[in-house]
Structure formats: C-alpha cells, structure tokens
Amino acid sequence: MTGSLPPLTLVIGGARSGKSSFAEGLIRATQRPRRYIATAQAWDDEMRARIAQHRVDRGEDWTTVEAALDLCPALAAAGADEAVLVDCATLWLTNHLLADHDLVAEADCLLAALAACPAPVVIVSNETGWGIVPENALARRFRDEQGRLNQRLAQASTLVVTVIAGMPLTLKGQLP
C-alpha cells in the first residue's frame, strides 16, 4: 500500500483480528510523521503489559499522545503534515461510559474533531455486534452504543476497511 490517505479512514474488526497492525501499515505507507493517539487506560498489570507490547510492536518512530477521554483536543493538536492513528474508539467509548458521560455529546464532539483535523486520520474500532446478547444492562448498553458510534464513524469516513483473521476487506472507498 502506497499513496495518500483520505481525510478519515475507519478500520474495524473483532478482537485480535489484526486491525491495529493493518491501520499502522496504512499510516506507515504515507511517509508522513506518525502520531499515535492512544485511548487505553492501564487499570491493571495485564493492561499495562498490553500497552507496553503495543509500543514495542509500533516502534519508536511514532509520537504517542495519551487521550483516554480527551480525544477531541488531541485531534485538534495534530499537524497538517502528520498522519494520525487513533487506537481505539472502543476503549475511548468505554472510558466515557464508565465515567457516566453523555455519550451522544461525546460522539458529536469526536465526529466534529475528526472532520476538523488537519491531518488524515485512521481510527480503529471493534465490531461488537456479532456476538451473543450480553446478560447485563451495562454490557448491552455498551454494545448498542458501540454499534451506533461505528455507524456514525463509517458514514463520516471516505474509506472503511474491516479486518477478519488478519485479512482486510474494503467496505467503502478504495485502498491507497
């Protein structure tokens, strides 16, 4: 993959589908300075280890910005010469859900920030709707809100790619 990215690309897939690696490859192919906006929070040792492994896998040629909740200002701070990877919308939504924030207002802010970002953005998100119906109200609310957010991100994106078992499938637009 070589070439330039559209203003917004959504890379979506299941857990451990290869979506983050694919998204990183899209950013690397642009030959631009790389900005990684991380939304994960290290609540425990296992999550700290995951975050550390992601950093090692990515390499040192990325500027990393931690934005567990404040994704909108992090996007506004991106330079027009950069390529931005947001990983991921699912953890960002989880953080806001657990903080009992207004999810519609937060999603509105995110979509506006993505549209205004001067750099091309690749945003990673999980497809959570293919599993069983969760047994509790919080999990069902999360699944429903994630589905709504994914629909809005896909609508706003020029390029939408799903990754299944490490294999990309273009749903909208054309790969560069």
N, C-alpha and C positions, 0 to 999 in steps of 0.2 A: 504494500500500500504506500503510495506516494501521492503528494499533492496537498491541496489546502482543504481544510475542513469548513463546513458550513458554520453559520453562527452558533447553532445549537444541535448537538447530537445526543440522543438517548441510547444507552447500551443497557439492555435489560435481560435478565435471566434468573435462573434459580440459584440457590446457594451452591458454591463451588462449581459453577458452570463454566468458569473461565472468562467471565465478563470483565473483571478488573484488568486482567492481563491483556485482553483484546483492546480495551479502552486505552490502556497505557501505550499499546502499539500504535493506535491512531494518533495519539499525541506525539509520540517519538517521530513519526513519519512527517510531521510538519516542519521539522528542522528549526522550530522556534524555541525560545526559552520555555521551560516547563514549570508550571505552577500546579501543585497538588493541594487541593483543599480537602482536608480530612474531617470527617464528621463523627468518627468513633470516639467514645469515651472509655478510658481504661478503668473499669469498675472493679476488676479482679485480676489475678495473676494470669489467667488464661487469655484474657483480652489484651493485657499488656504484651504478652508473648506474640499474639496475632499482629498487633500494631508494629512491634519490632520486626517481625518477619516481613511484613509489607514494605517497611522502609528498606530492608536489605534487598528484597526482590526488585524494588524500584531502582535502586542505585542512588548515587549521590548527586546526580545532575538535575535534581528537582528542587524547587523552592517549596517547602511544605508550610502550609498555613492550617492551624487547628481552628476549626469553626464548628463545634458541636451544635451550637444553637444559632450563632450569628453568621449565617451563610450569606445574607444579603450584603453586609459591609465587606465581606471577604471577596465577593464577586466584583463589587464596585472598585476595589483596590487593585484589580488586575490591570496590567499594562496592555495596550493595544498590540504590542509586539509579541506577547506571550501566547501560549496555548494552555488552557486551563482544564484540569480534570477534577471533577467533584466526585468523591467516593465516600459515602454514597447517600442517595436520597432516602433510602430506607432507614439508616441509622439516624439521619437528621430528623425524619418524621418521628421515629421512636423517642428521641430526646425531647421533642416538643410535646408528644403525647404524655410522656411520664412527668413532664413539668406542668401538665394541665394547662397548656397554652391554647389559644384559639387557633385550631389547625387550618381553618379556611383563611383566616387573616395571614397566617404564616405562609401558606401556599401562595396566596396572592402576592405577597412580598417577594417570594422566591421567583415566581414567574416574571414579575416586573424586573427584578435584578438580573435574571438571565437575559431578558430582552435588551436591557441597557448595557450589559457587559461589553466592553470594547474588544475583548479577545474572543476567539472561538472557544466554546465550552463543550466538553464531553461530560455528561452526567451519567453515573451508574446507578441503577436501581434494581431491586429484587422484584421478580414476579411472584407474588404470594397467593394468588387466587387459584392455583391449580391443585392445591391440597384439600384435605378434608375440612369441613366446617369446624372451627375451633369450639371447644367445650365451654369457654367462659366469655363473658361480655367484653372484657378488655381486649382479648385476642381477636374476637370478631370485629370489634371497632377498629383495631389496628389494620386487620386485613382489608376491611372496607375502605378506610381512609387511604391506605397504600394504593389500592386499586384506583381510587379517584385521582390521587396525585399522579400516578403513572399515566392515566388517560390525558390529563392536562399537559404533562411533560411531552408526551408523544404528539399531541396536537400542535404544540408550540415548536417542535423540532423539525428541522429540514431532513435529517437523517435519523432513522430508528433501526437499530440492529438488535436482534435477540441472539443470545449465545446459549447453545444447548450442547453439553458434553464437549465444550471447547470449540464448537463449530458455529461460526457466525451465519445468521440468516437475515438478510436485509428485508425489513418490513415496509420501509418508506425511504424514498430517495435512492441515491447511488453512492457506493463507497468511493472515496477518492483514489 
